[in-house]
Amino acid sequence: MPEKFTPKYETLVAVFDDATKKYANRPLFGTKSNGTWNWMTYAEFATDVEAARGGFATLGLGDGDKLGVITNNRPEWAIGTYAAYGLKVAYAPMYESQIATEWAYILKDCGAKAVIVANDKIRDALLKAKAAPDEDGTQLTELEHIIVLDSKTDAEGCIRWSELLERGRKNPVEAIHPVGKDIACFIYTSGTTGKPKGVKLSHTNLASNVSAMNEVFPMSPEDRSLSFLPWAHSFGQTVELHGLFSMGASMGIAEAVDKIIANLSEVQPTLLFSVPRIFNRIYDGVNKQVAESPAWRQSIFRSAMENVTARKKLAEEKKSSGFADFKHGIYDKVVFQKIRNRFGGRLRYAFSGGAAISKEVAEFIDNLGIVVYEGYGLTETSPIATANWPGARKIGSVGKAIPGVTIKIDLTATADVKSGEIVVYGHNVMQGYHGLPEENEKVFTEDGGFRTGDMGMVDEQGFLFITGRIKEQYKLENGKYVAPAPLEEGLKLSGYISNCMVFGDNKLYNTALIAANMTDVESWAATQGLSEKGQALLDTDKVKALFRDEVDKHSSDFKQFEKIKKFKLIAEDFTVENGMLTPKMSLKRRVVMTMYGADLNALY
């Protein structure tokens, strides 16, 4: 069972009270408008939270009610959640990128009394679902209030955010202090299979996770992140929003995904919280820049990387080299610092979660002087279950169990002698899925553990290694089991591969559906005298040969039975918009199979 752990915070209201008093004059949220970054202080945030709390109270929101929110990261998102906590109201976040039927389903399922929305377009979709059942038969009969952040027109039953705050200033209410077992939020799983499930997370779940962060990885008020991970997802919400807030740090809110690199240089963060996809882009971008440099610069870069590797090897043996250290000082200034300057120049730590980062990518970024810390967890574990931290780090692993958490490996759940299902015990385990007792029975053990569905193994030092996902694992005709996700991450290290899905269930061998990076493929094609575009270009023998080489190069570490024998190239990327990715960028295999299953089966 979990080791004894006394959390610093019992509730998120306690986090709010502590942070806003201690760091009142420090910057908290930065937003860019008209080319300028403007920063809201902790004290200004507290003032707006108090106004929003009073405003929510005038709408009749109180103990046990649910408040939905459909907007990208912005200060109002955080103001809304901390105002809700102070009324013992549970927050139910959603993504702007979701479709209207999913918004309606989640609001109906959790019984939301009110919802905050980004704009009139979302408002109008919800008004339509209030007036009559949507295409899935869902009607929002319990939804009483729609609060619009950016509204150009008024609508009956709706209120502008500015008006809500004004009401709250005229009708202030004191914060109610919830107890640990009270539900703080409903976070709906992405729905890679079937309808989303509402994960009920208590104040204890989230505040204890934040407390564990404070214990093993304390930040300082001088630290800053560039926020682009959705707070609607548990990783971004707990680790970045609540975690950094509790320690007085600041967050610049990215304008958009395609502005991340530009925003990094402007915000100059010391910390980066991301999923592997962004780290892969950094890895690919730096490597491309090096490849396009003169030979002498490439040689210097290789020498710098080799020296870092040599120093690390010596450190592992508890040795050092004055000459290697001397060279590193020079290389860091003339090579690595110039690369780090592209990301603002102050970036010291990178935190990866949401999916397993490639060891090659993690080591590469680490070698640049940006220390990589990978962790593991799920929405159902609030989300942190394990993490690497200073003094306890092993690249390739997802770290050790955080304070108050225990990890067990159930070998009976897999066909492997070392790797089994990861079972999590501790303060972070959810209160259950909302309204789904049969689903709760599937995931909870008799002694209170949570069955993650992920496969992993723990080494002799207590570090956890993820080896796959049980539901995704399949068996080839020869009886060998394949976990496709790690293979896909390996293939995506190719700059020519945007996304891919490995397939082979009950087949003789593995195949892959590969979404090509058309920008890079077309640039390469121009050097080869190819004039075709789109799918026609991918169907040429030269491009197929290029991808054969790329697949072979990036699967050299695969076991023989895991190798990709054949593949299908497509010009369409996997995106949230076409339904092949969830909002947190997880692959929806069933959707991909519906769209391209015939093409994959034709490879056999």
N, C-alpha and C positions, 0 to 999 in steps of 0.2 A: 504494500500500500504506500501512498505518497509519504515522503518525509514530512515531519512537522514544519509548517511554514506559517508565520504570522504576517499577513498582508499589511502593508502600509495604509492601504485604503480599503474600506468596506463597500463603499458605493461611489458612483461617478459624481454624485453631488459633492461628496467629500473631496474628490479630485478638483472639482470646479472651485470650491471655497478656498482650498489651499493654494492653487495656482494663481487665481485672480488677486489674492491678497499679497502673495509673495513676489509676484512678477508684474505688478500693476503697470509700471511704466515701460515695460519691455515690449518690443514689437511682437505680434502674434501672426496675423495673416497679411500677406502681401498680394495685391491684385494689380494687374496692368491695365491702364486705360489711357488712350491718346498718347501712347508711347512712353508713359511714365508709370513706375511702380509706386503704389501708395500702400502704407502699412498701418493696420489697425492695431492698437495696443491691447494688452490684457484688460486694462481698466475700461477701455471703450467697448470691448467685447462683453464684459460683465454688465455694463449699462444696457446694451442691446438685449442681452439674455433676460435681464429683469423686465424690460419692456415687452419682449415677446411672451414671457411667462404671464404677465398681466393680460396681454392680448388674448392668449389662448384661454385664459380663465373666463374672459368675457364671452367666449364662444361656448362656454359650458364644458370645456375639457377638464377632466379631473381623474382621480384615482381609478386605475384599471382601464382607462380609455386607450385607444390606439391612434397615433398620428402618423400618416404616411408622408413620404417625401419623394418627389420625382424631379431631381435636378442633378447636374454635375457638381463637382466640388466647388464651393464658394463659401464665403463667411456665413451667409444666411443658413447654409446647411448645418453648420456647427452651432450657430445661435439657436436654431430650432431644436436640435437634439438636447442641448443642455437646459433649455427652457422647459422642454417636455419632462426631463428627469425631475426637475424641481416641482412638478405637479403630480409625480408618480404616474405619468403617462408613458406608454411604451412607444418607441419610434420604429417605423417600418420603412426602411429605405428601398428605393428602386432606381433603375438606371433610365436616363433619357433615351438610351438606344433600344430599350425594350419596345415591343409592340403593344398597342393599346389593349389588346385582349389579355396580355400578361399583367398590365397595371390593374385592370379591372379584377382579374382573378385574385391577385394578392390583396388588394383593398377589401374585397368581399371576404376572402378567407380569414383574414385577421380581424375583420369587423371594424375597420377604421371609421372613426367618427368625423375626421377631418384629414385633409391632405394639403401639403405645400407643393406647388408645381412651379416649374421654371418660367413658363410662358403661356400665352393664350391658346396656342395650338394644343398643348397637353390638356389645358383646362377644357377646351371644347370637346376633346375626345372623351373626357370623363363626364361632362354634362350629357353627352349623347348616351353614355352607359347608365347614367342616372334616369334618363327619360324612358329608356326601353332596353330590353336585353340585347347584348351584343351578339356577334356571330357565334360565340360559344355558349350563349344562353345566360350570361352573367348580367345581372342588373344591380346597380349600386344603390340599393334602397336604404342602407344604413349610413351612407355618406351624407353628412349634413353641411359641411363647409369645405370650400375650395379656396385656398390662399395662394394668390398669384404673385410671384416675385417681380417679373417684368411684364406688365400689362399695358396694352395700348387702348383697350376698350373695356367697359364694365359689362358684367353679366349677372343676372339674378342668382342669388345664393352664393356669390363669390365675393371675396374681399382682397384688396391689394395689400401687399406686405407693409407698405408705408402706413396704410391706415390701421393695420393691426398693431404696429408699434405705437402709433399715436394713442390708440385706445388703451394700450397697456400702460403708457406713461401717466394717463389720467386715472387709471384704476390699478395701481400696483398691488401685488400680493406677495407675501413672504414665501420663500421656498419651503416645500415640505421635504423632510429628510426621509427617503425611503429606507427600508431595511434590506439587507443583503439578498434575501430570497425574492424580492420584488423583481418582476421582469423589466429589464431596461430596453430591450429591443427585440424585434422579430426580423431576422435576416433570412431571406428566402434563398435556398440553394439554386444554383444556375439552371437546373433542369436538363442535364445532359441526357437523362432518361426520364420521360414522362413529365408530369406537372411539377412545378417547384414545390419544395416542402418548407414550411415555416419553422425555422430553428429559433427556439425560445432561449434567449440568453439573459441571465439575471445580472443584477448589479454586482453580486459576488463573482460571477464568472468573469466579467470584464474588468472590474476593479482589481481583482487578484492577479489577472494577467498583466495589468499595468504595474502593479506592485512588484511582480517578478522582474519586469523590465528594469524598474528602478534599482533592484538589488544586483542584477548581474551585468547590466549595461547602462549605467547612469550617463545621461547627457548633461550638457551645460546650457545656460541661457544664451551663450554665444553660438550654439549650434543652429543650423538652418537646413531645411530640406526644400526641394522643389516637389510640390505635391501634384502627382498626376494619377496615382493609383486611386480608383474610385473609393470614396469612403463608404459607399453602399456595400462594398465588399469587406469582409471581416479583417483582412490583412491591413488594408489601408486605414480602416476605421480604428482598430485597436492599437496597432503598432505605431502608426504615424500620428493620427489625430489625437487620440487620448494619451498615448505614450509621450509624445513630444510636448503636448500641452501640460502634462503633469510635471515636466522638468524645466519649464520656462523657455523652451526653444521656439523658433519661428518657422513658418511655412509659407513659401511663395507658391501661389496656386497657378499651375501651368495654364497657358491660354488654350492649348489644344495639343493633341498627341504629336502632330507634325511640327509643333513649335518647341518641343522639349529641348532639343540641342541648343537652339537659340536662347531659350529661357534659362538654361543652365548657366550660360556665360553671363547673363544679366543678373540673376539672383545670387550667383556664387555660393551654392550650398556647400556645407561640410558633410552632409549626409545624403544618401540616395536610397530610397525605398522603391524596389521595383520587382517585377516578374522577369523571368529569364529572357523574354522576347526583347526587352530594351537592352539588356546586357549583351545579347547576341548582336544587336545593331551596332553597339559600340565596338565590339570585337571585330565585326565585319568591316566597319568604317575605317578603323585604324589600320587593319591589315591591307585594305584597298589603297589607302593613302601611302603606306610604306611601299607597296608593290609598284605604285606609279612614280616613286621617287628615283633619283639617280642611284646607280649601283653603290656609290660610296656611302650614301645615306642608309641604304638597306643594310650594308655591312655593319655600320655603326649600331643600327637598331638591333641586329642579330647579336652583336657582341654585348650590348647592354642587357639583353634578355638572358644570354648565357651566363653573364656575371651574376645576375639576380638569382638564377637557378643554383649556381655554385654556392652563393652565400647562404641560401636556404638549406642546402644539403649540409653545409658545415654547421649551421645552427642546430639542425636535427641531431647532429653528432656532438652537440655542445662544444663546438670548436669555432674559431673565427680566423680571418685572414686580414691583416692590416692592408695588404695590397688590394684585395678584393673590395674592402671597405672604401679605400681611397678611390678606386675606379668607380664605385657606385655613386660616390659623391659627385663626381664629374658627370657620369651618365644621367643621374637624376636631374641635374640642372640643364644639360644640353639636349636631352632626349625626352625623358618622362615628364618633366614639368611643362614642356611645350605642349605635350598631348593633354595633360591635365588642364592646361589653360583653356582648351576648347570647351571644357565643362565647368568653367568658372574659376579654376585655379586653386580653389580651397578644398576640393573634395577629398575627404580622408577615409570615409567608411561607406561601403555599399552593402545594403541588406537585401537579400534575395529570398523570395517566398512565392507561394502560389503554385509552383511546380518545381521540379528538380532542375537546377542549373547544371549545364555541362561542366565537368571538372576542368576541361581544357579552357573554357571561357573564364571560369572562376580564377584559375591560375594566371591566365593572361592579364586580367584586370588587376589582380593582386600584384603582379609583377610591375605594373605601371605605377605602383605606389598608392593604390586605392584598396584598402584592406577589405576583403569580402567576407561577410558573415552570412551564412545560410541557415535558415530555420525551417521548421515544418509544423504544420497544423491544418485544421479544417475549420469551416464555419462552426461546426458542432463542438470544437474545442476552443473557441473564443478569440483568436484561433491558435495562439502559440502553445505547442506541446513540447517541442524541443528547439534548441538554438545553439549556435556557436557563439561564444563571447570571449572577451579578452582573457587570456590565460587558459582557455578551454576551446581550442579551435582545431579542426581537422578538415582541410579542403576535400571535397568529395562526399563528406558526411553532412547531415542536417543537424549535427550537434547532439548535445545531451539534454535530458529532461530538465525543464526549468524548475525552479524551486516550487515545491508543493505538487509536483506531477511525477507519476511513475509510468514507465513504458514496459509493456510485456509483449512478447512475441508468441503468437499461437500457431504452432507448426501444424496443427491438425487441419488448418484451413487451406493449406496449399499442398502441392505435390513436391515440395522442396524440403531438403533435410536441414538447411540453414535458414532459409528465408520463409517467414510466416506472416500471418496477419498482424498488423500493429494494433494493440489494444491500449487505450489511454485511460488512466485513472487520475483524478485530482479535481482541484477547484475550478478548472477550466471546462469541465464536461457539461454540456448544455442541460437544460431542464426537460428537453424532449422536443419532438416535432409536434407542432400545433394541430390538434384534432386528428392525429394519426396513430392511435394506439398500436395497431398492427405493425407499423413501421418501427415504433419504439421497441417493440419486442424483438425485432430482427437485429437491432444495433446494440442494445444494452445487455451486458453479461449479468449473471445472477449476483455478482459481487460489486456491481456498479460501474464496471468498465465500459468504455465506448469502443465498439468495433469499427475501425476506420475504413475497412475495405482496401487499404493499401498494404502492399507487401514490403517487408523490410527485415533487416538483421541488425543486431547490436554487437559491436566488437568488445574485446576484453576490457577496453577503457571506458565503455559506456556510451560510445558514439553510435548514433543510429544512421543506417544507410538505407535509402529507399530503393527498392528493386523492381517496383511495378505496381500495377493496380489489379486486384483480384478479378474484378468484373471484366477488365479489358484483356486479361490473360487468356490465351487460346492455345489449342493443341494442334500441331501439324499432324499429317497422316502417319508420320514415323513415331508419334507418341511424344515428341519433344514439346515442352511448353515454351511459349513466347510471350514476353511482356513488351508490347509495342512502343509504349511511350518513351523509354530511354533510347530506343533505336531512332525514333522520329527526331528527338532532340539532337542526336548525333548528326543526322542527315541535314538538319537545318543550319548547321555550321557552315554549309556551303553558301557563298554569297549569291549563287544562282537559284537557290531554293527558298521560297518564301514560306511555304508550309507543305506538310506532307502527311499522309496516313499510311501506315504499314498494315498489310492485310495478309491473311493466310490460314484462317480458321478452317480446320479439317482439310487443308490442301497439302500438296506435296512440298511446297516451298513458299517463301514470302515474296509478295509483290508490294508495290507502293504506288499510290496516287500522289503525284508531285505537282504542286502549284508553283509555277516558275516565277522568278523575279523578272518580269518582262522588261523592265528598264535596263537591267544589266545584260540580259540575254540579247536584246536588240542592239545594245552598244557593241557587244562581242560580235554579233552577226555582221555588223557594218564593216568590221575589220576583215571579215571572211568573204566579203562580196555577196552576201545574201540580202535580197531585197524584200523577201516575204515579211509579213507582219502577223501578229497574233497567233492563233492556233496553227495557221499554215506554216509559220516559221518553226514552231515546235515539232511539226511533223516531218521536217527535213532530216536527212540522214546525218548531216554535220552537227545539228543541235542534239539529236539523239546520242551521238557519239560523245559530245561534250558532257551530257548528263550521265552517261555511262561511266565516264572517268570520274566525275564528281561523286557519284554514288559509291563507286569502289573506293575512292580516296577517303571518304568520310564514314565508311563502314569497315575500315581495315581492322578495327578492334572487335568487331562483332564475332560471335562464335560462328562456326561454319554453317550450322543449320539456321542461323538468324540472317544470313546474307540475303540481299535483295536480288532475285534472279531476273525479274522483269519489272517494268514500271510504265505507267501511263502519265504523260505530261499534259497539263491543262493550263490555259492562260488566265483562268479565273482564280483569284486568291480565295482563301477561306476567310470570311469576315463575319462580324456580328450581323451586318445587314442582310447577307444572303442565308443566314441561319446556320452556317457551318461552325461558328464559334459562339460560345457563351459570352456575356459581357466581360467576364474576367479572362477571356481568351482561351478557355478550355475547348478542346475539340469535341464537337457533337458527332460522334461516329455514326449514329443511326441516320442522321440527316445526310452526311456524306455518302453513306451507303445507298440511301434512297435516290440520291442524285447521280452517283457514279458507280454504283454496285455492278451494273451490267458491264461497264468498261473494265473493272477489275477482274470480274469473272471471265471475261473474254481473253485475259492474259494467260489463262490456263488451257 
